[in-house]
Amino acid sequence: MSELAFIVSMILLFAGSIMLLVEAFSESVLWGLGCLLLAFPVALLFVLTHWSQAKKAVFVQIAGLILLVVAAQSGAR
């Protein structure tokens, strides 16, 4: 069961990242390239300055992170 949860969590994390990139590129090419090439600092700045656009992607990534923690906890037993 934990293997399936791990796979689903990775899919959610990947999907959230792609969603965030799509939102960044829809704002401007510079935001998109910044999020792609300098991932953490620029993506965090994008999320903070464009919350209304980025919140869905952030929530998908948070769901993936929570599922990853749950999978790790159940796999450790």
N, CA, C, O and CB atoms as a CASP TS submission, in Angstrom:
PFRMAT TS
TARGET T0000
AUTHOR 0000-0000-0000
METHOD Language model
MODEL 1
PARENT N/A
ATOM      1  N   MET     1       0.818  -1.201   0.000  1.00  0.00           N
ATOM      2  CA  MET     1       0.000   0.000   0.000  1.00  0.00           C
ATOM      3  C   MET     1       0.861   1.264   0.000  1.00  0.00           C
ATOM      4  O   MET     1       0.529   2.250  -0.658  1.00  0.00           O
ATOM      5  CB  MET     1      -0.930  -0.001   1.205  1.00  0.00           C
ATOM      6  N   SER     2       1.961   1.227   0.738  1.00  0.00           N
ATOM      7  CA  SER     2       2.787   2.430   0.793  1.00  0.00           C
ATOM      8  C   SER     2       3.454   2.717  -0.554  1.00  0.00           C
ATOM      9  O   SER     2       3.756   3.871  -0.858  1.00  0.00           O
ATOM     10  CB  SER     2       3.849   2.288   1.882  1.00  0.00           C
ATOM     11  N   GLU     3       3.687   1.676  -1.365  1.00  0.00           N
ATOM     12  CA  GLU     3       4.268   1.905  -2.689  1.00  0.00           C
ATOM     13  C   GLU     3       3.300   2.672  -3.572  1.00  0.00           C
ATOM     14  O   GLU     3       3.700   3.575  -4.307  1.00  0.00           O
ATOM     15  CB  GLU     3       4.648   0.575  -3.353  1.00  0.00           C
ATOM     16  N   LEU     4       2.027   2.312  -3.501  1.00  0.00           N
ATOM     17  CA  LEU     4       1.016   3.008  -4.286  1.00  0.00           C
ATOM     18  C   LEU     4       0.881   4.456  -3.826  1.00  0.00           C
ATOM     19  O   LEU     4       0.779   5.363  -4.652  1.00  0.00           O
ATOM     20  CB  LEU     4      -0.333   2.287  -4.182  1.00  0.00           C
ATOM     21  N   ALA     5       0.879   4.674  -2.517  1.00  0.00           N
ATOM     22  CA  ALA     5       0.792   6.040  -1.986  1.00  0.00           C
ATOM     23  C   ALA     5       2.014   6.848  -2.406  1.00  0.00           C
ATOM     24  O   ALA     5       1.894   8.033  -2.719  1.00  0.00           O
ATOM     25  CB  ALA     5       0.667   6.021  -0.444  1.00  0.00           C
ATOM     26  N   PHE     6       3.180   6.223  -2.416  1.00  0.00           N
ATOM     27  CA  PHE     6       4.392   6.907  -2.855  1.00  0.00           C
ATOM     28  C   PHE     6       4.279   7.323  -4.318  1.00  0.00           C
ATOM     29  O   PHE     6       4.623   8.452  -4.668  1.00  0.00           O
ATOM     30  CB  PHE     6       5.619   6.007  -2.652  1.00  0.00           C
ATOM     31  N   ILE     7       3.810   6.437  -5.162  1.00  0.00           N
ATOM     32  CA  ILE     7       3.675   6.737  -6.593  1.00  0.00           C
ATOM     33  C   ILE     7       2.660   7.850  -6.813  1.00  0.00           C
ATOM     34  O   ILE     7       2.904   8.768  -7.597  1.00  0.00           O
ATOM     35  CB  ILE     7       3.257   5.477  -7.376  1.00  0.00           C
ATOM     36  N   VAL     8       1.527   7.774  -6.127  1.00  0.00           N
ATOM     37  CA  VAL     8       0.503   8.815  -6.270  1.00  0.00           C
ATOM     38  C   VAL     8       1.034  10.164  -5.775  1.00  0.00           C
ATOM     39  O   VAL     8       0.762  11.203  -6.377  1.00  0.00           O
ATOM     40  CB  VAL     8      -0.778   8.426  -5.491  1.00  0.00           C
ATOM     41  N   SER     9       1.789  10.140  -4.680  1.00  0.00           N
ATOM     42  CA  SER     9       2.345  11.398  -4.167  1.00  0.00           C
ATOM     43  C   SER     9       3.335  12.006  -5.159  1.00  0.00           C
ATOM     44  O   SER     9       3.355  13.224  -5.336  1.00  0.00           O
ATOM     45  CB  SER     9       3.035  11.166  -2.811  1.00  0.00           C
ATOM     46  N   MET    10       4.143  11.192  -5.799  1.00  0.00           N
ATOM     47  CA  MET    10       5.072  11.700  -6.806  1.00  0.00           C
ATOM     48  C   MET    10       4.321  12.285  -8.000  1.00  0.00           C
ATOM     49  O   MET    10       4.728  13.306  -8.554  1.00  0.00           O
ATOM     50  CB  MET    10       6.015  10.585  -7.272  1.00  0.00           C
ATOM     51  N   ILE    11       3.232  11.641  -8.392  1.00  0.00           N
ATOM     52  CA  ILE    11       2.420  12.156  -9.497  1.00  0.00           C
ATOM     53  C   ILE    11       1.814  13.504  -9.122  1.00  0.00           C
ATOM     54  O   ILE    11       1.798  14.429  -9.935  1.00  0.00           O
ATOM     55  CB  ILE    11       1.306  11.153  -9.871  1.00  0.00           C
ATOM     56  N   LEU    12       1.312  13.617  -7.888  1.00  0.00           N
ATOM     57  CA  LEU    12       0.738  14.893  -7.438  1.00  0.00           C
ATOM     58  C   LEU    12       1.795  15.991  -7.384  1.00  0.00           C
ATOM     59  O   LEU    12       1.538  17.118  -7.809  1.00  0.00           O
ATOM     60  CB  LEU    12       0.088  14.730  -6.060  1.00  0.00           C
ATOM     61  N   LEU    13       2.974  15.676  -6.869  1.00  0.00           N
ATOM     62  CA  LEU    13       4.045  16.669  -6.814  1.00  0.00           C
ATOM     63  C   LEU    13       4.459  17.115  -8.216  1.00  0.00           C
ATOM     64  O   LEU    13       4.673  18.302  -8.458  1.00  0.00           O
ATOM     65  CB  LEU    13       5.256  16.104  -6.064  1.00  0.00           C
ATOM     66  N   PHE    14       4.569  16.163  -9.129  1.00  0.00           N
ATOM     67  CA  PHE    14       4.936  16.486 -10.508  1.00  0.00           C
ATOM     68  C   PHE    14       3.839  17.315 -11.185  1.00  0.00           C
ATOM     69  O   PHE    14       4.127  18.298 -11.868  1.00  0.00           O
ATOM     70  CB  PHE    14       5.198  15.195 -11.309  1.00  0.00           C
ATOM     71  N   ALA    15       2.587  16.911 -10.988  1.00  0.00           N
ATOM     72  CA  ALA    15       1.473  17.639 -11.600  1.00  0.00           C
ATOM     73  C   ALA    15       1.392  19.062 -11.066  1.00  0.00           C
ATOM     74  O   ALA    15       1.151  20.000 -11.827  1.00  0.00           O
ATOM     75  CB  ALA    15       0.149  16.907 -11.347  1.00  0.00           C
ATOM     76  N   GLY    16       1.593  19.228  -9.767  1.00  0.00           N
ATOM     77  CA  GLY    16       1.574  20.576  -9.193  1.00  0.00           C
ATOM     78  C   GLY    16       2.687  21.440  -9.741  1.00  0.00           C
ATOM     79  O   GLY    16       2.499  22.635  -9.972  1.00  0.00           O
ATOM     80  N   SER    17       3.851  20.840  -9.951  1.00  0.00           N
ATOM     81  CA  SER    17       4.970  21.584 -10.521  1.00  0.00           C
ATOM     82  C   SER    17       4.679  22.020 -11.960  1.00  0.00           C
ATOM     83  O   SER    17       4.979  23.150 -12.348  1.00  0.00           O
ATOM     84  CB  SER    17       6.243  20.735 -10.477  1.00  0.00           C
ATOM     85  N   ILE    18       4.103  21.132 -12.729  1.00  0.00           N
ATOM     86  CA  ILE    18       3.741  21.464 -14.108  1.00  0.00           C
ATOM     87  C   ILE    18       2.660  22.540 -14.131  1.00  0.00           C
ATOM     88  O   ILE    18       2.709  23.455 -14.953  1.00  0.00           O
ATOM     89  CB  ILE    18       3.259  20.206 -14.860  1.00  0.00           C
ATOM     90  N   MET    19       1.684  22.431 -13.227  1.00  0.00           N
ATOM     91  CA  MET    19       0.633  23.445 -13.146  1.00  0.00           C
ATOM     92  C   MET    19       1.226  24.819 -12.821  1.00  0.00           C
ATOM     93  O   MET    19       0.822  25.831 -13.393  1.00  0.00           O
ATOM     94  CB  MET    19      -0.413  23.052 -12.084  1.00  0.00           C
ATOM     95  N   LEU    20       2.183  24.839 -11.902  1.00  0.00           N
ATOM     96  CA  LEU    20       2.822  26.101 -11.537  1.00  0.00           C
ATOM     97  C   LEU    20       3.614  26.676 -12.713  1.00  0.00           C
ATOM     98  O   LEU    20       3.588  27.884 -12.947  1.00  0.00           O
ATOM     99  CB  LEU    20       3.744  25.901 -10.327  1.00  0.00           C
ATOM    100  N   LEU    21       4.310  25.822 -13.445  1.00  0.00           N
ATOM    101  CA  LEU    21       5.035  26.293 -14.628  1.00  0.00           C
ATOM    102  C   LEU    21       4.094  26.854 -15.682  1.00  0.00           C
ATOM    103  O   LEU    21       4.389  27.873 -16.307  1.00  0.00           O
ATOM    104  CB  LEU    21       5.859  25.162 -15.225  1.00  0.00           C
ATOM    105  N   VAL    22       2.970  26.196 -15.878  1.00  0.00           N
ATOM    106  CA  VAL    22       1.994  26.690 -16.857  1.00  0.00           C
ATOM    107  C   VAL    22       1.478  28.064 -16.444  1.00  0.00           C
ATOM    108  O   VAL    22       1.358  28.962 -17.277  1.00  0.00           O
ATOM    109  CB  VAL    22       0.817  25.700 -17.003  1.00  0.00           C
ATOM    110  N   GLU    23       1.174  28.227 -15.163  1.00  0.00           N
ATOM    111  CA  GLU    23       0.708  29.528 -14.679  1.00  0.00           C
ATOM    112  C   GLU    23       1.792  30.595 -14.830  1.00  0.00           C
ATOM    113  O   GLU    23       1.507  31.728 -15.218  1.00  0.00           O
ATOM    114  CB  GLU    23       0.273  29.425 -13.211  1.00  0.00           C
ATOM    115  N   ALA    24       3.033  30.226 -14.520  1.00  0.00           N
ATOM    116  CA  ALA    24       4.125  31.186 -14.642  1.00  0.00           C
ATOM    117  C   ALA    24       4.329  31.593 -16.098  1.00  0.00           C
ATOM    118  O   ALA    24       4.497  32.778 -16.387  1.00  0.00           O
ATOM    119  CB  ALA    24       5.421  30.600 -14.067  1.00  0.00           C
ATOM    120  N   PHE    25       4.317  30.636 -17.011  1.00  0.00           N
ATOM    121  CA  PHE    25       4.475  30.969 -18.427  1.00  0.00           C
ATOM    122  C   PHE    25       3.278  31.759 -18.953  1.00  0.00           C
ATOM    123  O   PHE    25       3.432  32.585 -19.852  1.00  0.00           O
ATOM    124  CB  PHE    25       4.663  29.696 -19.253  1.00  0.00           C
ATOM    125  N   SER    26       2.084  31.514 -18.402  1.00  0.00           N
ATOM    126  CA  SER    26       0.924  32.287 -18.862  1.00  0.00           C
ATOM    127  C   SER    26       1.007  33.737 -18.390  1.00  0.00           C
ATOM    128  O   SER    26       0.434  34.627 -19.019  1.00  0.00           O
ATOM    129  CB  SER    26      -0.382  31.645 -18.362  1.00  0.00           C
ATOM    130  N   GLU    27       1.711  33.978 -17.295  1.00  0.00           N
ATOM    131  CA  GLU    27       1.932  35.354 -16.835  1.00  0.00           C
ATOM    132  C   GLU    27       2.938  36.062 -17.745  1.00  0.00           C
ATOM    133  O   GLU    27       2.666  37.156 -18.240  1.00  0.00           O
ATOM    134  CB  GLU    27       2.434  35.366 -15.367  1.00  0.00           C
ATOM    135  N   SER    28       4.090  35.442 -17.963  1.00  0.00           N
ATOM    136  CA  SER    28       5.074  35.972 -18.909  1.00  0.00           C
ATOM    137  C   SER    28       6.152  34.910 -19.133  1.00  0.00           C
ATOM    138  O   SER    28       6.326  33.991 -18.332  1.00  0.00           O
ATOM    139  CB  SER    28       5.705  37.313 -18.382  1.00  0.00           C
ATOM    140  N   VAL    29       6.854  35.063 -20.227  1.00  0.00           N
ATOM    141  CA  VAL    29       7.927  34.124 -20.546  1.00  0.00           C
ATOM    142  C   VAL    29       9.044  34.216 -19.505  1.00  0.00           C
ATOM    143  O   VAL    29       9.654  33.204 -19.159  1.00  0.00           O
ATOM    144  CB  VAL    29       8.486  34.399 -21.959  1.00  0.00           C
ATOM    145  N   LEU    30       9.309  35.412 -19.010  1.00  0.00           N
ATOM    146  CA  LEU    30      10.369  35.568 -18.004  1.00  0.00           C
ATOM    147  C   LEU    30      10.027  34.859 -16.701  1.00  0.00           C
ATOM    148  O   LEU    30      10.893  34.217 -16.106  1.00  0.00           O
ATOM    149  CB  LEU    30      10.623  37.046 -17.730  1.00  0.00           C
ATOM    150  N   TRP    31       8.777  34.962 -16.246  1.00  0.00           N
ATOM    151  CA  TRP    31       8.376  34.221 -15.051  1.00  0.00           C
ATOM    152  C   TRP    31       8.520  32.717 -15.285  1.00  0.00           C
ATOM    153  O   TRP    31       9.018  31.992 -14.424  1.00  0.00           O
ATOM    154  CB  TRP    31       6.923  34.568 -14.660  1.00  0.00           C
ATOM    155  N   GLY    32       8.087  32.264 -16.439  1.00  0.00           N
ATOM    156  CA  GLY    32       8.169  30.842 -16.752  1.00  0.00           C
ATOM    157  C   GLY    32       9.597  30.336 -16.789  1.00  0.00           C
ATOM    158  O   GLY    32       9.910  29.293 -16.213  1.00  0.00           O
ATOM    159  N   LEU    33      10.464  31.075 -17.466  1.00  0.00           N
ATOM    160  CA  LEU    33      11.867  30.667 -17.529  1.00  0.00           C
ATOM    161  C   LEU    33      12.529  30.738 -16.158  1.00  0.00           C
ATOM    162  O   LEU    33      13.349  29.887 -15.812  1.00  0.00           O
ATOM    163  CB  LEU    33      12.630  31.542 -18.521  1.00  0.00           C
ATOM    164  N   GLY    34      12.172  31.750 -15.384  1.00  0.00           N
ATOM    165  CA  GLY    34      12.722  31.859 -14.035  1.00  0.00           C
ATOM    166  C   GLY    34      12.311  30.689 -13.164  1.00  0.00           C
ATOM    167  O   GLY    34      13.135  30.132 -12.440  1.00  0.00           O
ATOM    168  N   CYS    35      11.047  30.314 -13.228  1.00  0.00           N
ATOM    169  CA  CYS    35      10.566  29.167 -12.436  1.00  0.00           C
ATOM    170  C   CYS    35      11.179  27.862 -12.927  1.00  0.00           C
ATOM    171  O   CYS    35      11.399  26.941 -12.140  1.00  0.00           O
ATOM    172  CB  CYS    35       9.030  29.076 -12.496  1.00  0.00           C
ATOM    173  N   LEU    36      11.450  27.783 -14.203  1.00  0.00           N
ATOM    174  CA  LEU    36      12.028  26.565 -14.765  1.00  0.00           C
ATOM    175  C   LEU    36      13.514  26.439 -14.437  1.00  0.00           C
ATOM    176  O   LEU    36      13.983  25.358 -14.081  1.00  0.00           O
ATOM    177  CB  LEU    36      11.827  26.538 -16.273  1.00  0.00           C
ATOM    178  N   LEU    37      14.246  27.530 -14.557  1.00  0.00           N
ATOM    179  CA  LEU    37      15.701  27.472 -14.414  1.00  0.00           C
ATOM    180  C   LEU    37      16.198  27.729 -12.988  1.00  0.00           C
ATOM    181  O   LEU    37      17.186  27.135 -12.558  1.00  0.00           O
ATOM    182  CB  LEU    37      16.329  28.467 -15.339  1.00  0.00           C
ATOM    183  N   LEU    38      15.524  28.600 -12.270  1.00  0.00           N
ATOM    184  CA  LEU    38      15.921  28.928 -10.898  1.00  0.00           C
ATOM    185  C   LEU    38      14.785  28.546  -9.959  1.00  0.00           C
ATOM    186  O   LEU    38      14.259  29.387  -9.229  1.00  0.00           O
ATOM    187  CB  LEU    38      16.276  30.447 -10.756  1.00  0.00           C
ATOM    188  N   ALA    39      14.423  27.297  -9.984  1.00  0.00           N
ATOM    189  CA  ALA    39      13.173  26.795  -9.434  1.00  0.00           C
ATOM    190  C   ALA    39      12.748  27.403  -8.102  1.00  0.00           C
ATOM    191  O   ALA    39      11.760  28.136  -8.064  1.00  0.00           O
ATOM    192  CB  ALA    39      13.277  25.349  -9.274  1.00  0.00           C
ATOM    193  N   PHE    40      13.453  27.127  -7.016  1.00  0.00           N
ATOM    194  CA  PHE    40      12.917  27.485  -5.710  1.00  0.00           C
ATOM    195  C   PHE    40      12.747  28.983  -5.479  1.00  0.00           C
ATOM    196  O   PHE    40      11.640  29.407  -5.147  1.00  0.00           O
ATOM    197  CB  PHE    40      13.797  26.935  -4.660  1.00  0.00           C
ATOM    198  N   PRO    41      13.773  29.799  -5.636  1.00  0.00           N
ATOM    199  CA  PRO    41      13.566  31.214  -5.266  1.00  0.00           C
ATOM    200  C   PRO    41      12.557  31.929  -6.161  1.00  0.00           C
ATOM    201  O   PRO    41      11.737  32.707  -5.672  1.00  0.00           O
ATOM    202  CB  PRO    41      14.886  31.956  -5.317  1.00  0.00           C
ATOM    203  N   VAL    42      12.609  31.675  -7.445  1.00  0.00           N
ATOM    204  CA  VAL    42      11.713  32.375  -8.359  1.00  0.00           C
ATOM    205  C   VAL    42      10.292  31.833  -8.245  1.00  0.00           C
ATOM    206  O   VAL    42       9.331  32.601  -8.293  1.00  0.00           O
ATOM    207  CB  VAL    42      12.215  32.248  -9.802  1.00  0.00           C
ATOM    208  N   ALA    43      10.152  30.517  -8.095  1.00  0.00           N
ATOM    209  CA  ALA    43       8.816  29.945  -7.942  1.00  0.00           C
ATOM    210  C   ALA    43       8.164  30.431  -6.650  1.00  0.00           C
ATOM    211  O   ALA    43       6.967  30.718  -6.628  1.00  0.00           O
ATOM    212  CB  ALA    43       8.882  28.411  -7.958  1.00  0.00           C
ATOM    213  N   LEU    44       8.939  30.522  -5.586  1.00  0.00           N
ATOM    214  CA  LEU    44       8.400  31.036  -4.335  1.00  0.00           C
ATOM    215  C   LEU    44       7.967  32.490  -4.490  1.00  0.00           C
ATOM    216  O   LEU    44       6.902  32.875  -4.007  1.00  0.00           O
ATOM    217  CB  LEU    44       9.434  30.906  -3.212  1.00  0.00           C
ATOM    218  N   LEU    45       8.770  33.285  -5.149  1.00  0.00           N
ATOM    219  CA  LEU    45       8.411  34.681  -5.404  1.00  0.00           C
ATOM    220  C   LEU    45       7.161  34.769  -6.278  1.00  0.00           C
ATOM    221  O   LEU    45       6.295  35.612  -6.045  1.00  0.00           O
ATOM    222  CB  LEU    45       9.580  35.424  -6.075  1.00  0.00           C
ATOM    223  N   PHE    46       7.070  33.903  -7.277  1.00  0.00           N
ATOM    224  CA  PHE    46       5.885  33.885  -8.138  1.00  0.00           C
ATOM    225  C   PHE    46       4.640  33.545  -7.329  1.00  0.00           C
ATOM    226  O   PHE    46       3.605  34.194  -7.477  1.00  0.00           O
ATOM    227  CB  PHE    46       6.064  32.877  -9.287  1.00  0.00           C
ATOM    228  N   VAL    47       4.736  32.528  -6.475  1.00  0.00           N
ATOM    229  CA  VAL    47       3.592  32.129  -5.660  1.00  0.00           C
ATOM    230  C   VAL    47       3.172  33.271  -4.733  1.00  0.00           C
ATOM    231  O   VAL    47       1.980  33.537  -4.576  1.00  0.00           O
ATOM    232  CB  VAL    47       3.928  30.867  -4.840  1.00  0.00           C
ATOM    233  N   LEU    48       4.137  33.936  -4.126  1.00  0.00           N
ATOM    234  CA  LEU    48       3.819  35.026  -3.206  1.00  0.00           C
ATOM    235  C   LEU    48       3.212  36.231  -3.910  1.00  0.00           C
ATOM    236  O   LEU    48       2.345  36.902  -3.350  1.00  0.00           O
ATOM    237  CB  LEU    48       5.060  35.450  -2.466  1.00  0.00           C
ATOM    238  N   THR    49       3.651  36.507  -5.114  1.00  0.00           N
ATOM    239  CA  THR    49       3.153  37.689  -5.823  1.00  0.00           C
ATOM    240  C   THR    49       1.939  37.406  -6.708  1.00  0.00           C
ATOM    241  O   THR    49       1.228  38.334  -7.093  1.00  0.00           O
ATOM    242  CB  THR    49       4.253  38.269  -6.665  1.00  0.00           C
ATOM    243  N   HIS    50       1.695  36.140  -7.032  1.00  0.00           N
ATOM    244  CA  HIS    50       0.568  35.773  -7.898  1.00  0.00           C
ATOM    245  C   HIS    50      -0.244  34.649  -7.260  1.00  0.00           C
ATOM    246  O   HIS    50      -0.537  33.638  -7.899  1.00  0.00           O
ATOM    247  CB  HIS    50       1.071  35.344  -9.300  1.00  0.00           C
ATOM    248  N   TRP    51      -0.601  34.839  -5.997  1.00  0.00           N
ATOM    249  CA  TRP    51      -1.274  33.779  -5.243  1.00  0.00           C
ATOM    250  C   TRP    51      -2.572  33.324  -5.909  1.00  0.00           C
ATOM    251  O   TRP    51      -2.853  32.127  -5.948  1.00  0.00           O
ATOM    252  CB  TRP    51      -1.565  34.255  -3.830  1.00  0.00           C
ATOM    253  N   SER    52      -3.355  34.247  -6.425  1.00  0.00           N
ATOM    254  CA  SER    52      -4.645  33.865  -7.006  1.00  0.00           C
ATOM    255  C   SER    52      -4.472  32.912  -8.196  1.00  0.00           C
ATOM    256  O   SER    52      -5.329  32.062  -8.439  1.00  0.00           O
ATOM    257  CB  SER    52      -5.415  35.116  -7.448  1.00  0.00           C
ATOM    258  N   GLN    53      -3.387  33.050  -8.921  1.00  0.00           N
ATOM    259  CA  GLN    53      -3.118  32.160 -10.049  1.00  0.00           C
ATOM    260  C   GLN    53      -2.462  30.858  -9.598  1.00  0.00           C
ATOM    261  O   GLN    53      -2.718  29.803 -10.177  1.00  0.00           O
ATOM    262  CB  GLN    53      -2.231  32.860 -11.069  1.00  0.00           C
ATOM    263  N   ALA    54      -1.628  30.926  -8.578  1.00  0.00           N
ATOM    264  CA  ALA    54      -0.780  29.794  -8.221  1.00  0.00           C
ATOM    265  C   ALA    54      -1.353  28.898  -7.128  1.00  0.00           C
ATOM    266  O   ALA    54      -0.805  27.825  -6.874  1.00  0.00           O
ATOM    267  CB  ALA    54       0.545  30.295  -7.788  1.00  0.00           C
ATOM    268  N   LYS    55      -2.440  29.308  -6.476  1.00  0.00           N
ATOM    269  CA  LYS    55      -2.891  28.573  -5.302  1.00  0.00           C
ATOM    270  C   LYS    55      -3.321  27.144  -5.608  1.00  0.00           C
ATOM    271  O   LYS    55      -3.094  26.258  -4.785  1.00  0.00           O
ATOM    272  CB  LYS    55      -4.023  29.303  -4.661  1.00  0.00           C
ATOM    273  N   LYS    56      -3.925  26.892  -6.746  1.00  0.00           N
ATOM    274  CA  LYS    56      -4.355  25.536  -7.076  1.00  0.00           C
ATOM    275  C   LYS    56      -3.140  24.600  -7.210  1.00  0.00           C
ATOM    276  O   LYS    56      -3.165  23.471  -6.721  1.00  0.00           O
ATOM    277  CB  LYS    56      -5.182  25.539  -8.387  1.00  0.00           C
ATOM    278  N   ALA    57      -2.096  25.073  -7.865  1.00  0.00           N
ATOM    279  CA  ALA    57      -0.879  24.279  -8.024  1.00  0.00           C
ATOM    280  C   ALA    57      -0.213  24.031  -6.672  1.00  0.00           C
ATOM    281  O   ALA    57       0.295  22.939  -6.417  1.00  0.00           O
ATOM    282  CB  ALA    57       0.101  24.984  -8.978  1.00  0.00           C
ATOM    283  N   VAL    58      -0.216  25.039  -5.816  1.00  0.00           N
ATOM    284  CA  VAL    58       0.389  24.897  -4.492  1.00  0.00           C
ATOM    285  C   VAL    58      -0.377  23.863  -3.669  1.00  0.00           C
ATOM    286  O   VAL    58       0.234  23.034  -2.995  1.00  0.00           O
ATOM    287  CB  VAL    58       0.418  26.257  -3.758  1.00  0.00           C
ATOM    288  N   PHE    59      -1.701  23.905  -3.716  1.00  0.00           N
ATOM    289  CA  PHE    59      -2.496  22.946  -2.955  1.00  0.00           C
ATOM    290  C   PHE    59      -2.309  21.518  -3.468  1.00  0.00           C
ATOM    291  O   PHE    59      -2.328  20.574  -2.679  1.00  0.00           O
ATOM    292  CB  PHE    59      -3.968  23.327  -3.011  1.00  0.00           C
ATOM    293  N   VAL    60      -2.132  21.351  -4.769  1.00  0.00           N
ATOM    294  CA  VAL    60      -1.854  20.015  -5.323  1.00  0.00           C
ATOM    295  C   VAL    60      -0.505  19.518  -4.809  1.00  0.00           C
ATOM    296  O   VAL    60      -0.373  18.347  -4.451  1.00  0.00           O
ATOM    297  CB  VAL    60      -1.864  20.045  -6.886  1.00  0.00           C
ATOM    298  N   GLN    61       0.489  20.392  -4.769  1.00  0.00           N
ATOM    299  CA  GLN    61       1.801  20.002  -4.258  1.00  0.00           C
ATOM    300  C   GLN    61       1.750  19.702  -2.759  1.00  0.00           C
ATOM    301  O   GLN    61       2.407  18.768  -2.298  1.00  0.00           O
ATOM    302  CB  GLN    61       2.825  21.104  -4.538  1.00  0.00           C
ATOM    303  N   ILE    62       0.990  20.468  -2.003  1.00  0.00           N
ATOM    304  CA  ILE    62       0.852  20.193  -0.572  1.00  0.00           C
ATOM    305  C   ILE    62       0.180  18.847  -0.348  1.00  0.00           C
ATOM    306  O   ILE    62       0.579  18.098   0.543  1.00  0.00           O
ATOM    307  CB  ILE    62       0.050  21.306   0.120  1.00  0.00           C
ATOM    308  N   ALA    63      -0.832  18.531  -1.144  1.00  0.00           N
ATOM    309  CA  ALA    63      -1.484  17.224  -1.031  1.00  0.00           C
ATOM    310  C   ALA    63      -0.488  16.106  -1.335  1.00  0.00           C
ATOM    311  O   ALA    63      -0.483  15.081  -0.653  1.00  0.00           O
ATOM    312  CB  ALA    63      -2.699  17.137  -1.985  1.00  0.00           C
ATOM    313  N   GLY    64       0.340  16.291  -2.338  1.00  0.00           N
ATOM    314  CA  GLY    64       1.365  15.298  -2.659  1.00  0.00           C
ATOM    315  C   GLY    64       2.385  15.144  -1.551  1.00  0.00           C
ATOM    316  O   GLY    64       2.834  14.036  -1.259  1.00  0.00           O
ATOM    317  N   LEU    65       2.750  16.256  -0.934  1.00  0.00           N
ATOM    318  CA  LEU    65       3.714  16.212   0.166  1.00  0.00           C
ATOM    319  C   LEU    65       3.129  15.504   1.382  1.00  0.00           C
ATOM    320  O   LEU    65       3.813  14.705   2.021  1.00  0.00           O
ATOM    321  CB  LEU    65       4.155  17.628   0.546  1.00  0.00           C
ATOM    322  N   ILE    66       1.880  15.787   1.704  1.00  0.00           N
ATOM    323  CA  ILE    66       1.225  15.108   2.830  1.00  0.00           C
ATOM    324  C   ILE    66       1.133  13.614   2.565  1.00  0.00           C
ATOM    325  O   ILE    66       1.407  12.809   3.455  1.00  0.00           O
ATOM    326  CB  ILE    66      -0.181  15.692   3.078  1.00  0.00           C
ATOM    327  N   LEU    67       0.755  13.241   1.366  1.00  0.00           N
ATOM    328  CA  LEU    67       0.665  11.820   1.023  1.00  0.00           C
ATOM    329  C   LEU    67       2.037  11.159   1.070  1.00  0.00           C
ATOM    330  O   LEU    67       2.145   9.998   1.464  1.00  0.00           O
ATOM    331  CB  LEU    67       0.043  11.641  -0.369  1.00  0.00           C
ATOM    332  N   LEU    68       3.073  11.870   0.681  1.00  0.00           N
ATOM    333  CA  LEU    68       4.424  11.342   0.747  1.00  0.00           C
ATOM    334  C   LEU    68       4.836  11.060   2.193  1.00  0.00           C
ATOM    335  O   LEU    68       5.436  10.025   2.484  1.00  0.00           O
ATOM    336  CB  LEU    68       5.402  12.316   0.099  1.00  0.00           C
ATOM    337  N   VAL    69       4.513  11.978   3.083  1.00  0.00           N
ATOM    338  CA  VAL    69       4.824  11.781   4.505  1.00  0.00           C
ATOM    339  C   VAL    69       4.053  10.586   5.056  1.00  0.00           C
ATOM    340  O   VAL    69       4.609   9.781   5.803  1.00  0.00           O
ATOM    341  CB  VAL    69       4.491  13.054   5.320  1.00  0.00           C
ATOM    342  N   VAL    70       2.785  10.467   4.696  1.00  0.00           N
ATOM    343  CA  VAL    70       1.980   9.332   5.155  1.00  0.00           C
ATOM    344  C   VAL    70       2.553   8.026   4.612  1.00  0.00           C
ATOM    345  O   VAL    70       2.629   7.033   5.334  1.00  0.00           O
ATOM    346  CB  VAL    70       0.504   9.494   4.720  1.00  0.00           C
ATOM    347  N   ALA    71       2.950   8.025   3.352  1.00  0.00           N
ATOM    348  CA  ALA    71       3.530   6.810   2.761  1.00  0.00           C
ATOM    349  C   ALA    71       4.838   6.443   3.449  1.00  0.00           C
ATOM    350  O   ALA    71       5.113   5.264   3.672  1.00  0.00           O
ATOM    351  CB  ALA    71       3.766   7.003   1.251  1.00  0.00           C
ATOM    352  N   ALA    72       5.635   7.433   3.783  1.00  0.00           N
ATOM    353  CA  ALA    72       6.909   7.168   4.443  1.00  0.00           C
ATOM    354  C   ALA    72       6.671   6.625   5.856  1.00  0.00           C
ATOM    355  O   ALA    72       7.385   5.732   6.311  1.00  0.00           O
ATOM    356  CB  ALA    72       7.770   8.452   4.495  1.00  0.00           C
ATOM    357  N   GLN    73       5.681   7.158   6.530  1.00  0.00           N
ATOM    358  CA  GLN    73       5.379   6.688   7.885  1.00  0.00           C
ATOM    359  C   GLN    73       4.848   5.266   7.871  1.00  0.00           C
ATOM    360  O   GLN    73       5.211   4.466   8.733  1.00  0.00           O
ATOM    361  CB  GLN    73       4.369   7.611   8.557  1.00  0.00           C
ATOM    362  N   SER    74       3.996   4.937   6.911  1.00  0.00           N
ATOM    363  CA  SER    74       3.448   3.582   6.857  1.00  0.00           C
ATOM    364  C   SER    74       4.486   2.584   6.349  1.00  0.00           C
ATOM    365  O   SER    74       4.414   1.397   6.667  1.00  0.00           O
ATOM    366  CB  SER    74       2.206   3.547   5.964  1.00  0.00           C
ATOM    367  N   GLY    75       5.444   3.060   5.566  1.00  0.00           N
ATOM    368  CA  GLY    75       6.500   2.174   5.080  1.00  0.00           C
ATOM    369  C   GLY    75       7.556   1.898   6.147  1.00  0.00           C
ATOM    370  O   GLY    75       8.255   0.888   6.081  1.00  0.00           O
ATOM    371  N   ALA    76       7.673   2.785   7.122  1.00  0.00           N
ATOM    372  CA  ALA    76       8.678   2.632   8.162  1.00  0.00           C
ATOM    373  C   ALA    76       8.258   1.618   9.232  1.00  0.00           C
ATOM    374  O   ALA    76       9.086   1.181  10.030  1.00  0.00           O
ATOM    375  CB  ALA    76       8.956   3.974   8.806  1.00  0.00           C
ATOM    376  N   ARG    77       7.000   1.252   9.249  1.00  0.00           N
ATOM    377  CA  ARG    77       6.495   0.312  10.273  1.00  0.00           C
ATOM    378  C   ARG    77       6.800  -1.110   9.940  1.00  0.00           C
ATOM    379  O   ARG    77       6.443  -2.012  10.698  1.00  0.00           O
ATOM    380  CB  ARG    77       5.012   0.464  10.451  1.00  0.00           C
TER
END
